[in-house]
Amino acid sequence: SDRTIIMLHGSGGDETTLASLASTIAPDATLIGVRGRVVQDGVKRWYKRISPTQFDQDDIRKEAAAFVEFLKEMAAKQKLDLSKVTFLGYSNGANLIAALAQLHPGLVRRAVLLRPMPVLADTARVDLSQTRVLTIAGENDRLYFPFADDLEALLEGCGAAVDARVVAAGHGIGDEDA
């Protein structure tokens, strides 16, 4: 099909982490798994963290910019229209996708964010009116669930169409996410 999903893992995962879920959701889609290039305390990530809910703001921006350059090069080589891609991210990967949407408006048009939270401390209000986002929070996720409404409000405040769902789960992903 012409459907493409770009998958961004959570902390400690890799480019294969979301493949099973993505193929369940869209069995005919082309799946592109990408590995975060930051390794912190032996854990693969998309950007450095200071604590479980505080993140290195400069590193988020630096890694987001590097990821955008990677996407542009990959899209040109693969003849891929990024405006038609669905970004699927889990935890740290979902948070990078949300940051990409804010830092590079127009890049992320469709996204599925599993267990996300807002990570940027200061961002300008941008136009996300062409962006559709599905967020899936785990009601038993003690770490990120308290921030689910904040991310929804942030994205909607920028004009994104947000479908915010809550599943009976913790921070881990499972069948209920499909």
C-alpha positions in Angstrom: 0.0 0.0 0.0 1.0 3.6 0.1 0.9 3.7 3.9 4.1 4.2 5.7 4.7 4.2 9.5 7.9 5.6 10.9 8.5 4.1 14.4 10.3 5.7 17.3 11.1 3.5 20.3 11.0 4.4 23.9 14.0 4.5 26.3 15.9 1.2 26.2 14.2 0.0 23.0 15.4 -0.1 19.4 14.1 0.2 15.9 12.2 -3.2 16.2 10.3 -2.4 19.4 7.1 -1.2 17.7 7.2 -3.4 14.7 4.7 -6.0 16.0 2.2 -3.3 17.1 2.6 -1.4 13.9 2.0 -4.5 11.7 -1.1 -5.4 13.8 -2.5 -1.9 13.3 -1.6 -1.6 9.6 -0.6 -5.0 8.1 -0.2 -3.5 4.6 2.0 -0.6 5.7 5.7 -0.1 5.0 7.4 0.1 8.4 10.5 2.1 9.0 12.1 1.7 12.4 14.6 4.2 13.6 17.0 3.9 16.5 17.7 6.9 18.7 21.3 7.9 18.7 21.7 9.0 22.3 23.0 6.4 24.8 22.7 7.5 28.4 23.7 5.2 31.2 23.7 2.3 28.7 20.2 3.0 27.6 19.2 4.0 24.0 17.2 7.2 23.9 16.2 10.1 21.6 17.6 12.8 23.9 19.2 13.1 27.3 17.1 13.2 30.4 17.8 14.8 33.7 15.2 12.9 35.7 12.3 10.6 34.6 10.2 13.7 33.9 12.8 16.4 33.2 14.8 16.6 30.0 17.8 18.4 28.6 16.2 21.1 26.6 19.3 21.8 24.4 19.7 18.2 23.6 16.0 17.8 22.6 16.4 20.6 20.1 19.7 19.3 18.8 18.5 15.8 18.4 15.2 17.0 16.8 17.2 19.0 14.3 19.4 16.0 13.5 16.4 13.7 13.1 14.8 16.2 10.7 17.9 16.1 8.6 17.9 12.4 8.7 14.3 12.3 7.6 14.8 14.6 4.7 17.7 12.6 3.4 15.9 9.3 3.9 12.7 10.6 2.3 14.7 11.9 -0.8 16.5 8.5 -1.2 13.3 6.5 -0.7 11.1 8.9 -2.7 8.9 9.1 0.4 6.3 11.9 0.9 6.7 12.8 4.6 3.3 14.6 4.6 1.6 11.2 4.1 3.7 9.3 6.8 2.2 8.3 10.2 4.7 8.7 13.0 4.3 6.1 15.8 6.2 6.7 19.0 6.3 5.2 22.4 7.3 7.1 25.5 10.7 8.8 24.8 10.0 8.4 21.0 6.5 9.7 21.3 7.8 12.7 23.2 10.3 13.4 20.4 7.5 13.3 17.8 5.5 15.8 19.8 8.6 18.0 20.1 9.2 17.7 16.3 5.7 18.9 15.7 6.3 22.0 17.8 9.8 22.7 16.6 9.3 21.9 12.9 5.6 22.7 12.2 4.3 21.0 9.1 6.7 18.0 9.3 4.5 15.8 11.5 1.0 15.6 9.9 -0.2 12.3 11.5 1.0 10.8 14.7 0.2 8.1 17.2 1.8 8.8 20.6 1.9 6.0 23.2 2.4 7.1 26.8 3.5 10.6 25.9 4.1 13.8 27.9 5.2 17.3 27.0 9.0 17.7 27.2 9.7 21.2 25.8 9.9 23.8 28.5 9.5 26.8 26.2 8.0 26.8 22.7 6.4 29.4 20.6 2.8 28.8 19.7 2.9 27.2 16.2 0.3 26.3 13.6 -0.5 22.6 13.9 -3.9 22.9 12.1 -2.8 20.4 9.5 -1.7 17.8 12.2 -3.8 14.9 13.5 -2.6 13.2 16.7 -3.9 10.1 18.5 -2.5 9.9 22.1 -2.9 6.8 24.2 -2.2 7.2 27.9 -2.2 4.3 30.4 -4.4 5.1 33.3 -2.1 3.2 35.6 1.0 4.9 34.3 2.1 6.7 37.5 5.0 8.4 35.7 3.4 9.9 32.5 -0.4 9.7 32.9 -0.5 12.9 35.1 0.9 14.8 32.1 -1.5 13.4 29.4 -4.0 16.3 29.7 -1.1 18.9 29.5 0.1 17.5 26.2 -3.5 17.3 24.8 -4.1 20.9 25.7 -0.7 22.0 24.3 -1.3 20.4 20.9 -5.0 21.5 20.7 -3.8 25.0 21.7 -1.7 25.0 18.5 -4.7 23.8 16.4 -3.9 20.1 16.1 -6.8 17.7 15.9 -6.2 15.5 19.0 -8.0 12.2 19.8 -6.9 11.5 23.4 -7.5 8.0 24.6 -6.9 6.2 27.9 -6.4 2.5 28.2 -6.4 0.2 31.2 -2.6 -0.2 31.3 0.5 1.1 32.9 3.5 2.5 31.1 4.1 -0.6 29.0 2.4 -1.1 25.7 0.1 -4.1 24.9 -2.8 -5.4 22.9 -5.1 -2.7 24.2 -3.0 -0.1 22.3 -3.8 -1.7 19.0 
